[in-house]
Amino acid sequence: MHTTRSAFTSRSRLSRAAAALAFAAIALGLAAGAASAREVEIVSQGEPPATMPRYVHYFKTIQAAVDATRHGAFVLIEPGVYDEEVKVSKPHADIFIRGMNRNEVILDGQGLKVPGGRNGIEIYKANDVWVENLTVRNFEREDLNGAGGNEIWWNGGEDSDKIGAHGWYGRYLTAYDTGLDGGYGIFTDNEIEGEWEDIYASGFNDSGMYLGACPECRARITGAVMEHNALGYSGSNSGGNLIIENSIFRQNTTGVAPNSENPGDGPPPQNGACEAQPYRGAHPKLPEFSSTHIAHCTIIRDNLITENDDLDLPANTSAAAAPWGAGIELPGDYGDLVEHNQITDNPSDGVLAFEYPNPFPPTAETIYFQNAGNEVSNNTFSGNGYRGGAFAGDVAFEGGLLGSKRSTQDCLSGNSFADATFPADIEGTWGCQNETTPNPGGGLRFLVYLLALQYQSEHRKAVAPSPPPPQPTMPDPCENVPVNPLCP
């Protein structure tokens, strides 16, 4: 970048040092003032101390504490079981909601069935809200497919087709359900710029964690443990810069399932290519790639994806419609990269990718999402496909049957396979060394294979899940918090 010479750049080194020191002193003073002004709202089931700093306040409920926050405030929650729903609205942006112990601060929905369902913590169109170090359990839908049932939900405007907020952050979170109608564990939609770290979810009839409706998410998920859910991870129409890494997906019905969807959580499709753009309209122009050598920004890497074989779990109608038993499922996905994962002991397929007409069976509103531009590289596969079937194995790719034969430029390289792949020569004709790759085919037999997996999933006999064991708590819940009775 070209710069012009100014009076400041011609000063002596001594004057520059003096100016820098003066600036640093001012900055430190401002920072100290800002820190001292940050309020701490403490939620306690006991009585407050007789004296405390003027910026500290005590409340009996989490909702009352949240309602009292200003920008930058901390809501610190003492151990206890709290029977309440919490809603964070727009005026309460830029706050931290933090439990003092992940396993002992519990919001308990008690499995209550009410009209409209119940949600645990819902952050509605509020920017930069952190939720940390607590457990939310047994907030359920009003019925199998109804409203509610979201344990922790950053809601940027459900069904709006627009991004309504930015800045969603969750750390050291546990979400679980021991009934049949818990919907989503940890959930973000219609938002950008966020991160989940060290989170756990189990027992949900849709997905343990869900990120949807962000064509350019700018998000990172790391250190997650998802088990005993209909879907470990689900992400409808979420793509662009999005990384899922260093996580465990085990003993779900299906492990990881980013997907294109129509009409829910628009705009479609799911597109993991860099600089992905939304495609608007009832019948959008879908992505096409001229080469296998594309830049991928949605990346699933360095995860353990194993034993996603549980057909006894609850599932709502949409989750039950997914073919079951796959480690990673790519229904109508574009431009994703799957690399350096251990993908083991999944009964149907390690990676299962296919075109996805949605809605299906086809109607006038159906969009024929293809399976194109995805790369599967340097993964270790073993023990997959043991339930048998025409296309059961480590990897199965399908395309070109119901759509317009544009499931092209998928490629695979450097994987360690132990079982069958479909097509058989998948790192030959479909190797990433090729400039282009054709439709993988599969034909009617592949469709029959998918429909059989779907039928088995839809006819499961669900059993209520068990509660999980304690999870690692935040090492220092007083991190960055002004001095207060809980953080002396």
C-alpha positions as CSV (number, residue, x, y, z in Angstrom):
1,M,0.0,0.0,0.0
2,H,1.4,3.4,-0.9
3,T,1.8,5.9,2.0
4,T,2.8,9.6,2.0
5,R,5.4,11.1,4.3
6,S,3.9,13.2,7.1
7,A,5.2,15.3,10.0
8,F,4.6,12.4,12.4
9,T,6.8,10.0,10.3
10,S,9.7,12.5,10.4
11,R,9.8,12.8,14.2
12,S,12.8,11.5,16.2
13,R,12.7,8.0,17.6
14,L,12.5,9.6,21.1
15,S,9.4,11.6,20.2
16,R,7.8,8.5,18.7
17,A,8.5,6.5,21.8
18,A,7.1,9.3,24.0
19,A,4.0,9.5,21.8
20,A,3.6,5.7,22.0
21,L,3.9,5.7,25.8
22,A,1.4,8.5,26.1
23,F,-1.0,6.7,23.8
24,A,-0.6,3.4,25.8
25,A,-1.2,5.2,29.1
26,I,-4.4,6.7,27.7
27,A,-5.5,3.3,26.3
28,L,-4.8,1.6,29.6
29,G,-6.8,4.2,31.5
30,L,-9.7,3.8,29.1
31,A,-9.6,0.1,29.4
32,A,-9.5,0.2,33.2
33,G,-12.4,2.6,33.2
34,A,-14.3,0.3,30.8
35,A,-13.6,-2.7,33.0
36,S,-14.7,-1.0,36.2
37,A,-17.9,0.0,34.5
38,R,-18.9,-3.5,33.4
39,E,-21.7,-4.7,35.5
40,V,-22.1,-8.1,37.1
41,E,-25.6,-9.5,37.6
42,I,-25.5,-12.5,39.9
43,V,-28.3,-15.1,39.9
44,S,-28.5,-16.8,43.3
45,Q,-31.0,-18.9,45.2
46,G,-29.6,-17.7,48.4
47,E,-29.4,-14.2,50.0
48,P,-27.0,-11.5,48.8
49,P,-24.1,-10.4,51.0
50,A,-24.5,-7.2,53.1
51,T,-22.0,-5.2,51.1
52,M,-20.8,-5.5,47.5
53,P,-19.4,-3.3,44.7
54,R,-21.8,-0.8,43.3
55,Y,-21.7,-2.5,39.8
56,V,-22.8,-5.9,41.3
57,H,-26.5,-6.8,41.6
58,Y,-28.3,-9.9,42.8
59,F,-31.4,-11.6,41.3
60,K,-33.5,-14.7,42.0
61,T,-34.0,-15.6,38.3
62,I,-31.8,-15.7,35.2
63,Q,-34.4,-13.7,33.2
64,A,-34.5,-10.9,35.7
65,A,-30.7,-10.7,35.6
66,V,-30.7,-10.7,31.8
67,D,-33.3,-7.9,31.7
68,A,-31.0,-5.8,33.9
69,T,-28.0,-6.0,31.6
70,R,-26.3,-3.3,29.7
71,H,-23.6,-3.8,27.0
72,G,-20.6,-5.8,28.3
73,A,-22.3,-7.1,31.4
74,F,-21.8,-10.5,32.9
75,V,-24.7,-12.7,34.2
76,L,-23.1,-15.1,36.6
77,I,-25.3,-18.0,37.8
78,E,-24.7,-19.9,41.0
79,P,-25.2,-23.6,41.1
80,G,-28.8,-24.7,41.3
81,V,-31.7,-26.0,39.3
82,Y,-33.7,-23.2,37.6
83,D,-37.2,-23.8,36.3
84,E,-37.6,-21.0,33.8
85,E,-37.4,-20.1,30.1
86,V,-34.9,-17.3,29.3
87,K,-35.2,-14.9,26.4
88,V,-32.5,-12.4,25.4
89,S,-33.8,-9.6,23.3
90,K,-32.1,-7.0,21.1
91,P,-31.4,-4.3,23.7
92,H,-29.4,-6.9,25.7
93,A,-26.7,-7.5,23.1
94,D,-23.0,-7.9,23.9
95,I,-23.4,-9.8,27.2
96,F,-22.0,-13.0,28.8
97,I,-24.4,-15.5,30.4
98,R,-22.1,-17.8,32.4
99,G,-22.7,-20.6,34.9
100,M,-20.2,-21.0,37.8
101,N,-20.2,-24.8,37.2
102,R,-21.3,-26.5,33.9
103,N,-22.8,-29.6,35.6
104,E,-24.4,-27.8,38.6
105,V,-26.1,-24.8,36.9
106,I,-29.1,-26.4,35.3
107,L,-32.1,-24.9,33.4
108,D,-34.7,-27.6,33.7
109,G,-37.7,-27.7,31.3
110,Q,-39.1,-30.7,33.1
111,G,-40.3,-32.2,29.9
112,L,-43.5,-30.1,30.1
113,K,-45.8,-30.2,27.1
114,V,-47.4,-26.8,26.5
115,P,-49.0,-25.0,23.5
116,G,-46.1,-23.6,21.5
117,G,-43.6,-25.7,23.3
118,R,-40.9,-24.4,25.6
119,N,-37.3,-23.2,24.8
120,G,-34.5,-23.1,27.3
121,I,-32.4,-20.0,26.4
122,E,-33.4,-18.1,23.3
123,I,-31.3,-15.2,22.0
124,Y,-33.5,-13.3,19.6
125,K,-31.8,-11.0,17.1
126,A,-29.3,-9.9,19.7
127,N,-25.7,-9.5,18.6
128,D,-22.6,-10.8,20.4
129,V,-24.2,-12.9,23.1
130,W,-22.1,-15.5,24.9
131,V,-23.6,-18.5,26.7
132,E,-21.1,-20.5,28.7
133,N,-20.6,-23.2,31.3
134,L,-24.1,-24.5,32.1
135,T,-26.6,-27.3,31.3
136,V,-30.0,-27.0,29.7
137,R,-32.3,-30.0,29.7
138,N,-35.7,-31.4,28.9
139,F,-37.3,-28.4,27.2
140,E,-39.6,-30.1,24.8
141,R,-41.7,-29.5,21.7
142,E,-45.5,-29.3,22.0
143,D,-45.5,-32.6,20.1
144,L,-43.2,-34.6,17.8
145,N,-42.9,-32.0,15.2
146,G,-44.3,-28.9,16.9
147,A,-42.8,-25.6,18.2
148,G,-40.4,-25.4,21.1
149,G,-37.9,-28.0,22.2
150,N,-34.8,-25.9,21.6
151,E,-32.4,-26.0,24.6
152,I,-30.1,-23.1,23.6
153,W,-31.1,-21.1,20.5
154,W,-29.5,-18.1,18.8
155,N,-32.4,-17.0,16.7
156,G,-31.6,-14.5,14.0
157,G,-35.1,-14.6,12.5
158,E,-36.4,-18.0,11.9
159,D,-38.0,-18.5,8.4
160,S,-37.1,-15.0,7.4
161,D,-34.6,-15.9,4.6
162,K,-32.4,-13.1,6.1
163,I,-29.5,-12.7,8.4
164,G,-30.9,-11.0,11.5
165,A,-27.9,-11.0,13.9
166,H,-24.2,-11.6,14.2
167,G,-21.9,-12.8,16.9
168,W,-23.1,-16.1,18.6
169,Y,-20.8,-17.8,21.0
170,G,-21.1,-20.9,23.2
171,R,-18.5,-22.7,25.4
172,Y,-18.7,-25.5,27.9
173,L,-22.4,-26.2,27.2
174,T,-24.4,-29.3,27.9
175,A,-27.9,-29.9,26.3
176,Y,-29.8,-33.1,26.7
177,D,-33.3,-34.5,26.7
178,T,-34.6,-37.7,28.3
179,G,-38.0,-37.6,26.6
180,L,-39.2,-38.2,23.0
181,D,-39.8,-34.6,21.9
182,G,-36.6,-32.6,22.5
183,G,-36.0,-30.9,19.2
184,Y,-32.6,-29.3,19.0
185,G,-29.8,-29.2,21.6
186,I,-27.6,-26.2,20.5
187,F,-29.1,-24.2,17.7
188,T,-28.2,-21.2,15.5
189,D,-30.1,-19.9,12.5
190,N,-30.1,-16.8,10.4
191,E,-27.0,-15.5,12.0
192,I,-23.3,-15.1,11.0
193,E,-20.0,-14.9,12.9
194,G,-20.0,-17.3,15.7
195,E,-18.3,-20.2,17.4
196,W,-19.2,-23.3,19.5
197,E,-16.4,-24.8,21.6
198,D,-16.5,-27.7,24.1
199,I,-20.2,-28.4,23.7
200,Y,-22.2,-31.6,24.3
201,A,-25.7,-32.7,23.2
202,S,-27.7,-35.9,23.4
203,G,-31.2,-37.2,23.1
204,F,-32.7,-34.9,20.4
205,N,-35.3,-35.9,17.8
206,D,-33.8,-33.6,15.2
207,S,-30.2,-32.8,15.9
208,G,-27.7,-32.3,18.7
209,M,-26.4,-29.2,17.1
210,Y,-27.8,-27.3,14.2
211,L,-26.5,-24.3,12.2
212,G,-28.8,-23.2,9.3
213,A,-29.8,-20.4,7.0
214,C,-26.4,-18.7,6.6
215,P,-25.0,-18.9,3.0
216,E,-21.8,-17.3,4.4
217,C,-21.7,-18.4,8.0
218,R,-18.2,-17.3,9.1
219,A,-18.3,-19.9,11.9
220,R,-16.2,-22.5,13.7
221,I,-17.3,-25.5,15.7
222,T,-14.6,-27.3,17.7
223,G,-14.4,-29.7,20.6
224,A,-18.1,-30.8,20.2
225,V,-19.3,-34.2,21.4
226,M,-22.6,-35.2,19.8
227,E,-24.1,-38.6,20.7
228,H,-27.5,-40.3,20.9
229,N,-29.3,-37.9,18.6
230,A,-31.3,-38.5,15.4
231,L,-28.6,-36.3,13.7
232,G,-25.4,-35.4,15.4
233,Y,-24.9,-32.2,13.3
234,S,-27.4,-30.9,10.8
235,G,-27.0,-27.7,8.8
236,S,-29.5,-26.6,6.2
237,N,-28.3,-24.1,3.6
238,S,-25.3,-23.2,5.8
239,G,-22.0,-22.8,4.0
240,G,-19.2,-20.4,3.0
241,N,-16.6,-20.1,5.7
242,L,-17.6,-22.8,8.1
243,I,-15.3,-25.3,9.9
244,I,-16.3,-28.3,12.0
245,E,-13.2,-29.8,13.5
246,N,-11.7,-31.8,16.4
247,S,-15.1,-33.1,17.4
248,I,-16.8,-36.5,18.1
249,F,-20.0,-37.8,16.5
250,R,-20.9,-41.2,17.8
251,Q,-23.9,-43.4,18.3
252,N,-26.3,-41.1,16.6
253,T,-28.7,-42.4,13.9
254,T,-26.6,-40.4,11.4
255,G,-23.5,-38.5,12.3
256,V,-22.9,-35.3,10.3
257,A,-25.4,-34.1,7.7
258,P,-25.0,-30.7,6.1
259,N,-27.7,-30.4,3.5
260,S,-29.6,-28.2,1.0
261,E,-33.2,-27.7,1.9
262,N,-36.4,-26.2,0.3
263,P,-38.3,-24.4,1.5
264,G,-37.0,-24.4,5.1
265,D,-34.2,-22.2,6.4
266,G,-33.6,-20.5,3.1
267,P,-32.1,-19.3,0.9
268,P,-30.8,-22.5,-0.6
269,P,-28.6,-24.3,-1.4
270,Q,-25.9,-25.5,1.0
271,N,-22.7,-24.3,-0.7
272,G,-19.2,-24.8,0.8
273,A,-17.2,-23.2,-2.0
274,C,-15.4,-20.0,-0.9
275,E,-17.3,-16.8,-1.5
276,A,-20.6,-18.7,-1.8
277,Q,-23.6,-16.6,-2.6
278,P,-27.3,-17.2,-1.8
279,Y,-29.5,-18.2,-4.7
280,R,-32.9,-16.5,-4.4
281,G,-36.2,-17.4,-6.0
282,A,-38.5,-20.5,-6.1
283,H,-36.2,-22.2,-8.6
284,P,-32.7,-20.8,-8.0
285,K,-29.8,-21.2,-10.4
286,L,-27.7,-23.8,-8.6
287,P,-23.9,-23.8,-8.4
288,E,-21.9,-25.4,-11.2
289,F,-18.2,-26.0,-11.0
290,S,-15.9,-26.2,-14.1
291,S,-13.1,-28.1,-12.3
292,T,-12.3,-30.2,-9.3
293,H,-9.7,-27.6,-8.4
294,I,-11.9,-25.3,-6.4
295,A,-11.3,-23.5,-3.1
296,H,-13.3,-25.0,-0.3
297,C,-14.4,-23.0,2.7
298,T,-16.8,-25.4,4.4
299,I,-14.5,-27.9,5.9
300,I,-15.2,-31.0,8.1
301,R,-11.8,-32.1,9.4
302,D,-10.0,-33.9,12.2
303,N,-13.1,-35.5,13.7
304,L,-13.9,-38.9,15.0
305,I,-17.2,-40.1,13.3
306,T,-18.0,-43.6,14.6
307,E,-20.8,-46.0,15.3
308,N,-23.7,-43.9,14.1
309,D,-25.9,-46.9,14.3
310,D,-28.7,-46.2,16.8
311,L,-32.2,-46.7,15.4
312,D,-33.8,-46.7,18.9
313,L,-33.5,-42.9,19.2
314,P,-36.5,-40.5,18.9
315,A,-36.8,-38.7,15.5
316,N,-39.2,-36.2,14.2
317,T,-40.6,-36.5,10.7
318,S,-37.8,-34.7,8.9
319,A,-34.9,-36.4,10.7
320,A,-36.5,-39.8,10.3
321,A,-36.7,-39.2,6.5
322,A,-32.9,-39.1,6.3
323,P,-31.3,-42.4,5.2
324,W,-29.8,-43.8,8.4
325,G,-26.5,-45.3,9.5
326,A,-24.0,-42.9,7.7
327,G,-21.1,-41.3,9.3
328,I,-21.3,-38.2,7.0
329,E,-24.2,-37.7,4.7
330,L,-24.2,-35.1,1.9
331,P,-27.7,-34.6,0.5
332,G,-27.5,-32.1,-2.3
333,D,-24.3,-30.5,-1.0
334,Y,-22.0,-28.3,-3.0
335,G,-18.3,-27.6,-2.6
336,D,-17.6,-29.1,0.8
337,L,-14.3,-30.5,1.9
338,V,-14.1,-33.6,4.2
339,E,-10.5,-34.3,5.3
340,H,-8.4,-36.0,7.9
341,N,-11.3,-37.6,9.8
342,Q,-11.5,-41.1,11.3
343,I,-14.7,-42.6,9.9
344,T,-15.4,-46.0,11.4
345,D,-18.0,-48.6,12.2
346,N,-21.0,-46.8,10.6
347,P,-23.5,-49.5,9.4
348,S,-24.5,-48.0,6.1
349,D,-21.7,-45.9,4.7
350,G,-18.8,-43.9,6.0
351,V,-19.6,-41.0,3.5
352,L,-22.9,-41.1,1.6
353,A,-23.4,-38.3,-1.0
354,F,-26.4,-38.1,-3.3
355,E,-28.6,-35.7,-5.3
356,Y,-31.6,-34.5,-3.3
357,P,-34.9,-33.5,-4.9
358,N,-36.6,-31.5,-2.2
359,P,-39.5,-31.7,-1.5
360,F,-39.6,-35.4,-2.3
361,P,-41.6,-37.1,-3.9
362,P,-41.3,-34.3,-6.5
363,T,-43.9,-31.5,-6.8
364,A,-44.0,-28.3,-8.8
365,E,-42.0,-26.7,-6.0
366,T,-39.2,-29.3,-6.0
367,I,-35.6,-28.1,-6.4
368,Y,-33.2,-30.8,-7.8
369,F,-30.2,-30.2,-5.6
370,Q,-27.1,-32.0,-7.0
371,N,-24.1,-33.4,-5.3
372,A,-21.2,-31.4,-6.9
373,G,-17.8,-30.1,-6.2
374,N,-17.2,-31.9,-3.0
375,E,-13.8,-33.3,-2.0
376,V,-13.1,-36.2,0.3
377,S,-9.4,-36.4,1.1
378,N,-6.9,-38.1,3.5
379,N,-9.5,-39.7,5.7
380,T,-9.1,-43.1,7.5
381,F,-12.1,-45.5,7.0
382,S,-12.7,-48.9,8.6
383,G,-15.6,-51.1,9.6
384,N,-18.2,-49.2,7.6
385,G,-21.1,-50.8,5.6
386,Y,-21.4,-53.8,7.8
387,R,-25.3,-53.9,7.7
388,G,-25.0,-54.8,4.0
389,G,-26.8,-53.5,1.0
390,A,-26.1,-52.8,-2.6
391,F,-24.1,-49.6,-1.9
392,A,-23.0,-50.1,1.7
393,G,-19.3,-49.4,2.4
394,D,-16.7,-46.7,3.1
395,V,-17.9,-44.2,0.4
396,A,-21.0,-44.1,-1.9
397,F,-21.6,-41.3,-4.3
398,E,-24.7,-41.0,-6.5
399,G,-25.8,-38.5,-9.2
400,G,-27.5,-38.0,-12.4
401,L,-30.7,-40.0,-11.9
402,L,-33.4,-37.5,-10.9
403,G,-31.7,-34.3,-11.6
404,S,-30.0,-32.8,-14.7
405,K,-26.8,-34.8,-14.6
406,R,-24.8,-32.0,-12.9
407,S,-23.4,-34.0,-10.0
408,T,-19.9,-33.5,-11.3
409,Q,-16.4,-32.4,-10.1
410,D,-16.6,-34.4,-6.9
411,C,-13.2,-35.9,-6.1
412,L,-11.4,-38.1,-3.7
413,S,-7.8,-38.6,-2.9
414,G,-5.4,-40.0,-0.3
415,N,-8.0,-41.9,1.7
416,S,-7.3,-45.1,3.5
417,F,-10.2,-47.5,2.6
418,A,-10.9,-50.8,4.2
419,D,-14.3,-51.6,2.5
420,A,-16.1,-51.1,-0.7
421,T,-16.5,-47.8,-2.5
422,F,-19.2,-46.8,-5.1
423,P,-18.2,-46.2,-7.8
424,A,-15.5,-48.9,-7.4
425,D,-12.6,-46.9,-9.0
426,I,-13.4,-43.8,-6.9
427,E,-9.9,-42.5,-6.7
428,G,-9.2,-43.2,-10.3
429,T,-11.9,-41.7,-12.5
430,W,-13.0,-39.6,-9.5
431,G,-9.5,-38.8,-8.2
432,C,-8.6,-35.2,-7.4
433,Q,-5.7,-35.5,-9.8
434,N,-8.3,-35.1,-12.6
435,E,-9.2,-31.7,-13.8
436,T,-12.9,-32.8,-14.1
437,T,-14.9,-35.8,-12.9
438,P,-18.2,-37.1,-14.3
439,N,-21.5,-38.0,-12.7
440,P,-21.0,-41.0,-10.3
441,G,-24.2,-42.6,-11.6
442,G,-25.8,-45.3,-9.4
443,G,-29.1,-45.4,-11.2
444,L,-32.4,-46.8,-9.9
445,R,-30.6,-49.3,-7.7
446,F,-29.1,-46.5,-5.7
447,L,-32.5,-44.8,-5.3
448,V,-33.9,-48.1,-4.0
449,Y,-31.0,-48.3,-1.6
450,L,-31.6,-44.8,-0.2
451,L,-35.4,-45.4,0.1
452,A,-34.8,-48.7,2.0
453,L,-32.6,-46.8,4.5
454,Q,-35.3,-44.1,4.8
455,Y,-38.0,-46.7,5.3
456,Q,-36.1,-48.3,8.1
457,S,-35.5,-45.0,9.7
458,E,-39.1,-43.9,9.5
459,H,-40.2,-47.2,11.1
460,R,-38.0,-47.1,14.2
461,K,-39.3,-47.8,17.7
462,A,-38.0,-44.9,19.7
463,V,-36.9,-45.3,23.3
464,A,-36.4,-42.4,25.7
465,P,-32.6,-41.6,26.0
466,S,-30.7,-41.7,29.3
467,P,-29.1,-38.6,30.8
468,P,-25.4,-38.1,30.1
469,P,-22.5,-38.2,32.5
470,P,-21.0,-35.0,33.8
471,Q,-18.9,-33.0,31.3
472,P,-15.7,-31.0,31.8
473,T,-16.5,-27.6,33.4
474,M,-14.9,-24.3,32.5
475,P,-11.5,-24.2,34.3
476,D,-11.9,-20.6,35.4
477,P,-15.5,-19.2,35.4
478,C,-14.1,-15.9,36.7
479,E,-12.1,-15.3,33.5
480,N,-12.2,-11.6,32.6
481,V,-14.9,-10.9,35.2
482,P,-14.7,-7.8,37.4
483,V,-14.2,-8.5,41.1
484,N,-17.4,-9.6,42.7
485,P,-18.6,-11.9,45.6
486,L,-18.3,-15.0,43.3
487,C,-14.9,-13.9,41.9
488,P,-13.1,-12.2,44.9
